[in-house]
Amino acid sequence: MARHQPTDKRLLWLLAVAALVSIVWLLFTLWLIAATLTPPDRATVWALVGPSLLLVSLTWGAGMGAIAWGLKRWFGHWVTPSVQLAEEAQVLLRTDVVRELRPKGNVETKELAKLFNQLVAQREELRHQMQDKVRAAARDIEQEKSRLAALMSELTQSVVVCNLDGRILLYNNRARTQFRALSQSPRLADGAELIGLGRSIYTVFDRKLVAHALESVQQRLQRGVAQPTAQFVTSTRAGQLLRVQMTPVRSVAEPDAAPVLGAALEPATQAPPLQLAGFVLMLDNITREFEAEAVRERLVLGLTEGSRAALANMRAAIEMLDYPDLEPALRERFLAVVRDEVQALSERVQRSSSQAAEVFQSRWPLEDMLGTDLLSAAGRRIEETLGLALNQSEADPNLWLRIESFSILQALLFLSARLRDEFAIRHVSLRLRPSGQGVDKAELDLIWSGATLSTETVMSWEIDPMRIGSEASALTVREVVDRHGGAFWLERDRASNQAWFRFLLPAATAQEQLDNATFVHHPSRPEYYDFDLFRVSPRSQALDEVPLADLSFTVFDTETTGLNPAEGDEIIQIGAVRVLNGKLLRQEVFDQLVDPKREIPPESIPIHGITPEMVQGQPGILEVLPALHAFAADTVLVAHNAAFDMRFLQLKERQTGLAFEQPVLDTLLLSAVVHPGQDSHRLEAIAERFNVTVIGRHTALGDAMVTAEVFVRLLPLLAEKGIHTLGQARGAAQRTYFARIQY
């Protein structure tokens, strides 16, 4: 859609004033001439001039046209460059953007731009000096913060920290994985609709349950308990059973609010009732533990109840056998009862033993491990411990296993040692690949050349306790495999004279394989915390009155088959990212390809790069939009040229039964509010002004990331113009020229 820069209103006013002055001057001149003439002379002059009034009007119009052209040229050379220079300088003043201003316009404006650039250079030099001093002073704090972040990210227990409103302000990677398992649409939303900075913990837990636990903690604090905790067990909407332990986050008194001497002697009951800044939740999913405990109880109950009847029958039969005059046929009948009951009891014990073994197997701790890491560790141990040469290791780099790595390494070492000691094998190799027996299985092979093993040898090695040198283990290879729910066998390839032991092991899904690194560069450690959320803001006021700084935003973008949603064009990709407290949360993203259920025009593929093969098998829009709706819940939507994207969403409201009713902000309109004198408000042009690197353009998540970067930089500029609340931002955007564009 072609757009032109609106004419400066000051130029229009200047032209109107010039036209009015010229008309007044012309009328005044005619009045003066008429005042000096007699009536007959005025009639004569009017008779001569009257037929030429059209020519006079045309001459006046031509003169005004020349004046308009001259004024426009003058504006373009003197006024407009100054306005644009002021807007660009405002960007440098109110944001952290660093770039040189481009000199343009008249000589004086160019010189002014050069002076601005020199001032910016001086400011940056001073800023760097100050940053060095601040960095040196805050190094200890940053180290503590890094230790906390490292500790939180590596904890094996799920930890979530909330403020008193239940808003999440910190969580670790384990919690993120845990909430993904609780999600009802993990393939689409990836659990992000449940956990995220600023989201409410009450989407997972009942508010009354948390409030009761919090009240219990507060009461213990008031009684003087040093480390008060509360614990509860609850079930989630997804049917999972969670054990939750709550501990308080205490508020820190301001230095000027320190108690006076003697205040420490007051009873604990005199402490103020609200001593908390928030609370910590430590979560354990006990669903499997609870189910295993139920199975064990059923086993014990079944074994005792079933055995009681069998023992009673055998006791009665044995008592009857004590009679000396018992008939032979009847004696044989009672002996058969004893034999049958003993056989049934033996089968019951064997069956219970097998079921108990399965329960114990389910309790064996399995962890996710990257396959290449396992092969690297195994190869190193084989070479260092046994002195064998490792020919090669073949592994799918994206294959993850769910294993107990130590026992698997022990089994590989044990088998390699037996090959070396009994068959003089000096070279082995390892191979790991997905199994053809299912997507949740992987094949781990220990390969050698030459010696052939019999089936009896393999079976004996499989059941022998594993011994490696002086180290012995009570486990066998078969027990290790059984505890992993896998299988073990020998295979041969006569053509290549190779044989191998094959372990069939459980595969796991890849851990945190986020594709947004393709679109943006971000720090290696994800930001799972925002301590600014401890500042609880009232939510009772109308949303339009809420300051922009207190709102959560979901910045989104779509890629489509075309530009006409009303004529059948469909969404083929949706990307979104969250902004909270003026910070871009790069790890909390939504990125999903969509099957449009129609052909993708070939001419659009070079623009967005999405081919029909890429969307084949992807979920449809009716499945994706509910996940996006959950991801964007309780936030303000932000997009660039939002009217276009919102039109696609609105046309699906009737089919999905979901409406995106939250407020919407448009970075195109906000840019026009902040910089009305700029020639272009395209996303690339705004990004260039703000020095935002554009990576992954025309991918939904890439554009959403760029839009979010731009939006974060627009916020302080809006505040400079007196636009602080959501309502003020929406009102200012609607008054811009670009808000008139309809789709």
C-alpha positions in Angstrom: 0.0 0.0 0.0 1.5 3.3 -1.1 1.9 5.9 1.7 3.0 9.5 1.4 4.4 11.8 4.0 1.6 14.3 5.2 2.3 17.9 4.5 3.6 20.0 7.4 0.6 21.9 8.8 2.8 24.9 9.5 3.4 25.2 5.7 -0.4 25.1 5.0 -1.0 27.8 7.6 1.8 30.0 6.1 0.3 29.6 2.7 -3.2 30.5 4.0 -1.8 33.6 5.7 0.1 34.6 2.6 -3.1 34.2 0.5 -5.2 36.2 3.0 -2.6 39.0 3.2 -2.4 39.2 -0.6 -6.2 39.4 -1.0 -6.4 42.1 1.8 -3.6 44.0 0.2 -5.2 43.9 -3.3 -8.6 45.0 -1.9 -7.0 47.8 0.1 -5.2 49.0 -3.0 -8.4 49.0 -5.0 -10.1 50.9 -2.3 -7.4 53.5 -2.2 -7.6 54.0 -6.0 -11.4 54.2 -5.9 -11.2 56.8 -3.1 -9.2 59.2 -5.3 -11.5 58.9 -8.3 -14.8 60.7 -9.1 -17.9 58.5 -9.7 -17.7 58.9 -13.5 -14.0 58.0 -13.4 -14.7 55.0 -11.2 -17.3 53.8 -13.7 -14.9 54.3 -16.6 -12.1 52.3 -14.8 -14.5 49.5 -13.9 -15.7 49.3 -17.5 -12.0 49.0 -18.6 -10.9 46.5 -15.8 -14.0 44.4 -15.4 -13.5 42.1 -18.4 -9.9 41.5 -17.2 -10.8 40.3 -13.7 -10.3 36.6 -14.8 -6.8 37.5 -16.0 -6.1 39.3 -12.7 -7.4 36.2 -10.7 -5.2 33.9 -12.8 -2.2 36.2 -12.3 -2.9 36.2 -8.5 -3.2 32.4 -8.5 0.0 32.0 -10.5 1.7 34.3 -8.0 0.4 32.3 -5.1 1.6 29.1 -6.7 5.1 30.5 -7.1 4.9 31.6 -3.4 3.8 28.1 -2.4 6.6 26.5 -4.4 9.1 28.8 -2.9 7.8 28.3 0.6 7.9 24.5 0.2 11.4 24.6 -1.1 12.3 26.9 1.8 10.7 24.5 4.3 12.4 21.5 2.7 15.8 23.3 2.9 15.5 25.1 6.3 12.6 23.9 8.4 12.1 20.1 7.7 15.8 19.2 8.2 15.7 21.1 11.5 12.6 19.2 12.7 14.1 15.8 11.7 17.4 16.7 13.3 15.5 17.6 16.6 13.6 14.3 16.5 16.7 12.2 15.8 18.6 14.1 18.6 15.7 13.3 20.9 16.2 9.6 20.2 19.9 10.0 21.2 18.9 12.0 24.3 16.1 9.7 25.6 17.4 6.2 24.7 20.7 4.3 24.7 20.9 4.4 20.9 24.4 5.4 19.7 24.8 6.5 16.1 25.8 9.6 14.1 23.2 12.0 12.8 23.2 12.4 9.1 23.8 16.1 8.1 21.2 17.3 5.6 19.5 20.5 4.6 21.2 23.9 4.7 24.8 24.6 5.7 23.8 25.8 9.2 21.8 22.6 9.9 24.6 20.4 8.7 27.0 22.3 11.0 24.6 21.8 13.8 24.4 18.0 13.1 28.2 17.9 13.3 28.2 19.6 16.6 25.5 17.2 17.8 27.7 14.3 16.8 30.7 15.7 18.7 28.5 16.2 21.8 27.3 12.6 21.4 30.9 11.4 21.2 31.8 13.3 24.3 28.7 12.0 26.1 29.5 8.4 25.1 33.1 8.8 26.4 31.8 10.1 29.7 29.2 7.4 29.8 31.8 4.7 29.3 33.9 6.2 32.1 30.9 6.2 34.4 30.0 2.6 33.4 33.5 1.5 34.2 33.2 3.0 37.6 29.8 1.6 38.2 30.9 -1.8 36.9 33.8 -1.9 39.3 31.6 -0.8 42.2 28.9 -3.4 41.4 31.1 -6.3 40.6 30.5 -8.1 43.9 26.7 -7.6 43.5 26.9 -9.0 39.9 28.9 -12.0 41.1 26.2 -12.7 43.8 23.5 -12.3 41.2 25.3 -14.7 38.8 25.8 -17.2 41.5 22.1 -17.0 42.3 21.2 -17.4 38.6 23.6 -20.3 38.2 22.3 -22.0 41.3 18.7 -21.5 40.3 19.3 -22.8 36.7 21.1 -25.9 37.9 18.7 -26.9 40.8 17.0 -30.3 40.1 13.9 -29.1 42.0 11.4 -26.8 40.5 11.5 -23.4 42.2 9.1 -20.5 41.6 9.3 -17.1 43.5 6.2 -14.9 43.5 5.2 -11.5 45.0 2.2 -11.2 47.3 -0.1 -10.8 44.2 0.9 -14.2 43.0 2.9 -12.7 40.1 5.9 -14.8 39.1 9.2 -12.9 39.5 11.7 -15.8 39.3 11.7 -19.4 38.2 14.4 -21.9 37.2 14.8 -24.1 34.2 13.5 -27.2 36.1 10.3 -25.3 36.8 9.9 -24.4 33.2 10.2 -28.1 32.2 7.8 -29.0 35.0 5.2 -26.5 33.8 5.6 -27.7 30.2 4.5 -31.2 31.5 1.5 -29.5 33.1 0.4 -27.7 30.0 -2.6 -29.0 28.1 -1.1 -27.9 24.8 2.7 -28.5 25.3 3.4 -28.9 21.6 2.1 -25.4 20.8 2.5 -23.2 23.9 5.4 -25.2 25.4 4.0 -24.4 28.9 4.6 -20.6 28.4 0.9 -19.9 29.0 1.4 -21.2 32.6 4.8 -19.9 33.6 6.5 -16.6 32.8 7.7 -13.4 34.4 4.7 -11.4 35.5 2.2 -14.3 35.0 -0.1 -15.4 37.8 0.7 -18.6 39.7 -3.1 -18.9 40.2 -3.4 -20.2 36.6 -2.0 -23.4 38.1 -2.9 -23.4 41.8 -6.2 -22.6 43.5 -5.9 -19.0 44.9 -7.6 -20.1 48.2 -5.1 -22.9 48.7 -2.1 -20.6 48.3 -3.7 -18.0 50.5 -4.3 -20.5 53.2 -0.6 -21.6 53.1 0.5 -18.0 53.1 -1.6 -17.2 56.1 -0.1 -20.2 57.9 3.4 -18.9 57.1 2.6 -15.4 58.4 1.2 -16.8 61.6 4.4 -18.7 62.3 6.4 -15.6 61.5 4.5 -13.7 64.1 5.1 -16.4 66.7 8.8 -16.0 66.1 9.5 -19.1 64.1 12.9 -18.6 62.4 12.3 -20.6 59.3 8.5 -21.0 58.8 7.2 -23.2 56.0 3.9 -24.6 54.8 3.3 -27.6 52.6 0.3 -28.8 50.7 -0.6 -31.3 48.0 -2.8 -30.4 45.1 -3.9 -31.6 41.7 -3.6 -29.5 38.6 -6.1 -29.1 35.7 -4.0 -31.5 33.7 -4.5 -34.2 36.3 -0.9 -34.0 37.8 -0.4 -34.4 41.5 2.0 -31.8 43.0 3.6 -31.5 46.4 4.3 -27.8 47.1 6.5 -26.4 49.9 6.1 -22.7 50.6 8.7 -20.5 52.3 8.5 -16.7 52.8 10.5 -13.9 51.2 10.8 -11.3 53.9 10.7 -7.6 53.3 13.9 -5.6 53.9 13.5 -2.5 56.1 14.7 0.8 54.8 17.8 2.2 56.6 15.7 5.2 58.0 13.1 2.7 59.3 15.5 0.8 61.6 14.0 0.1 65.0 15.1 2.3 67.9 17.2 0.9 70.8 15.1 -1.4 72.9 12.6 -2.3 70.2 14.2 -5.7 69.9 12.9 -6.5 73.4 9.2 -6.2 72.3 7.3 -9.4 72.0 7.1 -11.1 68.6 3.4 -10.6 68.6 4.0 -6.8 68.3 5.5 -7.3 64.8 3.5 -5.7 62.0 1.2 -8.2 60.4 2.6 -7.8 56.9 6.3 -8.8 57.0 6.4 -10.6 53.6 7.5 -9.3 50.2 6.6 -12.6 48.5 6.9 -16.4 48.8 8.9 -19.2 47.3 7.3 -22.4 46.0 9.3 -25.6 45.7 7.4 -28.1 43.5 7.6 -31.9 43.2 5.5 -33.9 40.8 4.5 -36.9 42.9 2.0 -38.4 40.4 4.2 -41.4 39.5 5.3 -41.7 43.2 1.7 -41.7 44.3 0.7 -44.3 41.6 3.7 -46.5 42.5 2.7 -46.3 46.2 -0.9 -47.3 45.3 0.5 -50.3 43.3 2.6 -51.4 46.2 -0.4 -51.2 48.5 -2.4 -53.3 46.1 0.4 -55.8 45.9 0.7 -56.2 49.7 -3.1 -56.3 50.1 -3.5 -58.8 47.3 -0.7 -61.0 48.6 -2.0 -61.0 52.2 -5.6 -61.4 51.4 -5.0 -64.0 48.7 -2.6 -66.0 50.9 -4.9 -66.0 53.9 -7.5 -68.1 52.1 -4.9 -70.4 50.7 -3.3 -71.0 54.1 -6.7 -71.6 55.7 -7.5 -74.2 53.0 -4.2 -75.9 53.5 -4.5 -75.9 57.3 -8.0 -77.5 57.1 -6.7 -80.1 54.6 -3.7 -81.0 56.8 -5.9 -81.3 59.9 -8.1 -83.8 58.0 -5.0 -85.7 57.0 -4.2 -86.3 60.7 -7.2 -88.7 61.0 -5.8 -92.3 60.9 -9.0 -93.8 59.6 -9.3 -91.4 56.7 -10.3 -93.2 53.5 -7.5 -93.3 50.8 -9.7 -91.5 48.2 -10.5 -88.8 50.6 -6.8 -88.6 51.7 -5.7 -88.2 48.1 -8.4 -85.5 47.6 -7.0 -83.5 50.6 -3.4 -83.9 49.4 -4.5 -82.5 46.0 -6.0 -79.5 47.8 -2.7 -78.9 49.5 -0.8 -79.3 46.3 -3.1 -77.0 44.4 -3.0 -74.3 47.1 0.8 -74.5 47.3 1.0 -74.1 43.5 -1.5 -71.2 43.5 0.4 -69.6 46.4 3.7 -70.0 44.5 2.2 -68.4 41.4 0.8 -65.6 43.4 4.2 -64.9 45.1 5.9 -65.1 41.7 3.4 -62.7 40.2 3.7 -60.3 43.1 7.5 -60.5 42.8 7.4 -59.6 39.1 5.1 -56.7 39.8 7.2 -55.5 42.7 10.3 -55.6 40.4 8.4 -53.4 37.9 7.7 -50.9 40.7 11.3 -50.9 41.8 12.4 -50.5 38.2 10.1 -47.4 37.9 11.8 -45.9 40.9 15.3 -46.2 39.3 16.5 -42.6 38.7 16.7 -41.8 35.0 18.0 -38.5 33.7 18.0 -36.9 30.3 21.4 -37.0 28.6 22.6 -35.9 25.2 23.7 -39.0 23.2 27.0 -37.5 22.1 27.9 -36.7 25.7 27.4 -40.4 26.6 29.5 -41.6 23.7 32.3 -39.2 24.6 32.3 -40.3 28.2 32.2 -44.0 27.3 35.0 -43.7 24.7 37.2 -41.8 27.2 36.6 -44.5 29.9 37.2 -47.4 27.6 40.5 -45.9 26.4 41.8 -44.8 29.8 40.6 -47.8 31.9 41.0 -50.7 29.5 43.7 -49.4 27.1 41.5 -50.3 24.1 41.7 -48.1 21.0 38.4 -46.5 20.0 38.1 -46.5 16.3 35.2 -44.1 15.9 32.0 -42.9 17.5 28.9 -42.4 15.4 26.0 -40.5 16.9 23.0 -38.4 15.9 23.9 -35.0 17.4 20.2 -34.3 18.2 19.5 -37.6 20.0 18.7 -37.5 23.7 18.5 -40.5 26.0 16.7 -41.0 29.3 19.1 -43.2 31.2 21.1 -43.7 34.4 24.5 -43.0 32.7 26.7 -44.6 35.3 25.2 -48.1 35.0 25.2 -47.9 31.2 28.9 -46.9 31.3 29.6 -49.8 33.6 27.9 -52.2 31.2 29.9 -50.9 28.2 33.2 -51.2 30.2 32.3 -54.7 31.4 31.5 -56.0 27.9 34.6 -54.3 26.4 36.8 -55.9 29.2 35.4 -59.4 28.5 36.1 -58.9 24.8 39.7 -57.8 25.5 40.4 -60.6 28.0 38.7 -63.6 26.4 39.0 -62.8 22.6 42.0 -60.4 22.5 39.9 -57.6 20.9 42.0 -54.4 20.8 39.8 -52.1 18.8 36.1 -51.2 19.4 33.8 -48.5 18.2 30.5 -47.0 19.4 27.4 -46.1 17.5 24.2 -44.4 18.6 21.1 -43.8 16.4 17.3 -43.7 16.6 15.7 -47.1 16.6 13.3 -48.3 14.0 11.2 -49.9 16.8 9.7 -46.5 17.8 10.3 -42.8 18.1 10.9 -43.2 21.9 13.8 -45.7 21.5 17.4 -45.5 20.6 20.0 -48.1 19.6 23.5 -48.0 21.3 26.0 -50.4 19.7 29.4 -51.7 20.9 31.1 -52.8 17.7 34.2 -55.0 17.1 35.7 -56.9 14.2 36.9 -60.5 14.0 35.9 -62.7 16.9 32.4 -64.4 16.9 30.6 -65.1 20.1 28.1 -67.9 20.7 24.7 -67.4 22.0 25.6 -69.2 25.2 28.6 -66.9 25.8 26.4 -63.8 25.3 23.8 -65.1 27.7 26.4 -65.9 30.4 27.9 -62.5 30.1 24.5 -61.0 30.4 23.7 -62.6 33.7 27.2 -62.5 35.3 27.8 -59.7 37.9 29.8 -56.9 36.3 33.5 -56.9 37.3 36.1 -54.5 35.8 39.5 -55.1 37.2 39.3 -54.8 41.0 36.0 -53.1 40.8 32.9 -55.3 41.3 29.2 -54.6 41.1 26.2 -56.7 42.1 24.4 -55.6 39.0 24.3 -57.6 35.8 23.9 -56.3 32.2 20.4 -57.8 32.1 19.4 -55.9 35.3 20.8 -52.6 33.9 18.8 -53.1 30.7 15.6 -54.2 32.6 15.8 -51.1 34.8 15.8 -49.0 31.6 12.9 -50.9 30.2 15.1 -51.8 27.2 16.6 -54.9 25.5 20.0 -56.4 24.8 21.2 -58.7 22.0 24.0 -59.7 19.7 24.1 -59.0 16.0 26.5 -59.9 13.2 27.3 -58.6 9.7 29.2 -61.4 7.9 30.0 -59.2 4.9 32.0 -56.7 7.0 33.2 -59.3 9.5 31.7 -57.2 12.3 29.6 -58.0 15.4 28.1 -55.8 18.0 26.2 -55.7 21.2 23.1 -53.7 20.9 21.3 -51.9 23.7 17.8 -50.7 23.1 17.4 -47.7 25.4 14.7 -45.1 26.0 15.0 -41.8 24.1 14.1 -38.4 25.4 12.9 -35.2 23.8 15.5 -32.6 23.2 16.1 -30.2 26.1 15.3 -26.5 25.5 16.0 -26.5 21.7 14.8 -22.9 21.2 14.9 -21.7 17.6 14.8 -18.0 18.5 18.6 -18.0 18.5 18.3 -18.1 14.8 16.6 -14.7 14.8 18.3 -12.8 17.6 21.5 -12.8 19.7 21.0 -13.0 23.4 23.1 -13.8 26.5 23.9 -17.4 27.1 22.0 -17.6 30.4 18.3 -17.1 30.0 16.7 -14.4 32.2 14.2 -16.3 34.4 14.0 -13.5 37.0 12.8 -9.9 37.5 13.0 -8.7 41.0 11.3 -5.4 40.1 8.0 -7.3 40.3 8.3 -7.2 44.1 6.8 -3.7 43.8 3.1 -4.5 43.8 1.0 -2.1 41.9 -2.8 -1.7 42.4 -4.8 -3.4 39.7 -8.2 -2.0 40.7 -8.0 1.0 38.4 -9.2 1.0 34.8 -6.6 -0.5 32.4 -6.5 2.7 30.4 -5.3 4.5 33.5 -2.5 2.1 34.2 1.0 3.4 33.4 2.7 1.8 30.5 5.6 0.9 32.8 3.3 -1.3 34.9 1.8 -3.3 32.0 2.9 -6.6 30.5 3.0 -6.8 26.7 2.8 -9.5 24.1 4.5 -8.4 20.9 3.5 -10.5 18.0 3.7 -10.8 14.2 2.2 -13.0 11.5 3.3 -14.3 8.1 0.5 -14.9 5.7 -0.2 -16.2 2.2 -1.2 -12.8 1.0 -2.5 -9.3 2.0 -6.3 -9.9 1.7 -7.7 -11.9 4.7 -11.3 -11.3 3.6 -10.5 -12.9 0.2 -9.2 -16.2 1.6 -5.6 -15.4 2.6 -4.5 -17.3 5.7 -1.8 -17.2 8.4 1.1 -19.5 7.9 3.3 -18.5 10.9 2.8 -16.7 14.2 5.6 -15.4 16.4 5.3 -13.6 19.8 7.6 -12.5 22.6 6.8 -10.9 26.0 7.9 -7.5 27.3 7.8 -6.8 31.0 9.1 -3.8 33.1 10.5 -2.4 29.9 12.6 -5.5 29.3 12.4 -8.0 26.4 12.0 -11.5 27.7 13.9 -13.4 25.0 13.3 -16.8 26.4 9.5 -16.5 26.7 8.5 -16.8 23.1 5.8 -18.3 20.9 6.8 -19.6 17.5 4.6 -21.8 15.4 4.2 -22.7 11.8 0.5 -23.1 10.7 -1.0 -25.2 8.0 -3.2 -22.8 6.0 -5.2 -25.6 4.4 -4.7 -23.9 1.0 -2.0 -23.3 -1.5 0.9 -20.9 -0.7 1.3 -18.5 -3.6 4.8 -19.1 -5.2 5.4 -15.4 -5.5 5.1 -15.0 -1.7 7.7 -17.7 -0.8 10.8 -15.5 -1.5 9.4 -12.9 1.0 8.7 -15.1 4.0 10.7 -18.2 3.0 8.0 -20.7 4.1 7.4 -23.5 1.6 4.4 -25.9 1.4 6.7 -28.7 2.7 7.4 -26.7 5.9 3.7 -26.3 6.9 2.8 -29.9 5.9 1.8 -31.7 9.1 1.7 -28.5 11.2 -1.4 -27.7 13.3 -4.1 -25.6 11.7 -5.1 -22.1 12.8 -8.0 -23.3 14.8 -5.6 -25.3 17.0 -2.8 -22.6 17.1 -5.0 -19.6 18.0 -6.2 -21.0 21.4 -2.5 -21.5 22.3 -1.6 -18.0 21.3 -4.7 -16.7 23.2 -3.4 -18.4 26.4 0.2 -17.2 25.8 -1.1 -13.5 25.5 -3.5 -13.7 28.4 -3.5 -10.8 30.8 -1.2 -8.7 28.5 -1.5 -5.8 26.1 -1.0 -6.8 22.4 1.7 -4.9 20.4 2.4 -5.2 16.7 3.7 -3.2 13.8 0.9 -2.2 11.5 -1.4 -4.0 14.0 -4.6 -3.5 12.0 -3.3 -5.9 9.4 -2.5 -8.7 11.8 -5.6 -8.2 14.0 -7.8 -8.5 11.0 -6.6 -12.0 10.4 -7.3 -12.9 14.1 -10.7 -11.2 14.1 -11.9 -13.2 11.1 -11.3 -16.5 13.0 -13.2 -15.4 16.2 -16.5 -17.1 15.1 -14.7 -20.4 14.3 -12.6 -20.6 17.5 -15.0 -18.9 19.9 -12.0 -16.8 21.1 -11.7 -13.1 20.9 -8.5 -11.1 21.4 -10.3 -8.4 23.4 -7.2 -6.9 25.1 -6.0 -3.4 24.1 -3.7 -3.2 21.1 -0.8 -0.8 20.5 0.8 -0.2 17.1 4.5 0.7 16.8 3.8 2.3 13.4 1.4 4.7 15.0 3.5 5.3 18.1 6.5 6.1 15.9 4.4 8.7 14.0 3.4 10.1 17.4 7.0 10.4 18.6 8.6 11.4 15.3 6.0 13.0 13.1 8.6 14.7 10.9 10.3 11.5 9.7 9.8 10.4 6.0 9.1 6.7 6.8 7.7 4.7 9.6 8.3 1.2 8.1 9.8 -1.3 10.6 13.2 -1.2 8.9 13.3 2.6 9.0 12.4 2.7 12.7 14.9 0.0 13.5 17.6 1.9 11.8 16.7 5.1 13.7 17.0 3.1 17.0 20.1 1.2 15.9 18.2 -2.1 16.2 19.9 -5.0 14.4 17.4 -6.6 12.0 17.9 -10.4 12.0 15.4 -12.9 10.6 13.3 -10.2 8.8 10.0 -11.6 7.4 9.9 -14.5 9.8 7.1 -14.1 12.4 9.4 -14.5 15.4 12.2 -12.4 13.9 9.8 -9.5 13.1 8.2 -9.8 16.6 11.7 -9.5 18.1 12.5 -6.4 16.1 9.1 -4.9 16.9 9.7 -5.6 20.6 13.1 -3.9 20.5 11.6 -0.9 18.8 8.7 -0.8 21.3 11.0 -0.8 24.3 12.9 2.2 22.9 9.7 4.0 22.1 8.5 3.9 25.8 10.9 6.6 27.2 10.2 8.8 24.1 6.4 8.6 24.8 7.0 9.5 28.4 9.0 12.6 27.2 5.9 13.7 25.3 3.7 13.4 28.4 2.3 10.0 27.3 2.5 7.8 30.4 -0.7 5.6 30.5 -2.2 3.1 28.1 -5.1 5.3 27.4 -2.9 8.3 26.5 -0.9 6.1 24.2 -4.0 4.7 22.4 -5.5 8.2 22.1 -2.3 9.7 20.7 -2.0 6.8 18.2 -5.5 7.2 17.0 -4.9 10.9 16.2 -2.1 10.2 13.8 -2.4 10.3 10.0 -1.6 6.6 9.7 -4.5 5.5 11.9 -6.9 6.2 9.1 -5.6 3.2 7.1 -8.3 0.5 7.0 -8.0 -3.2 6.1 
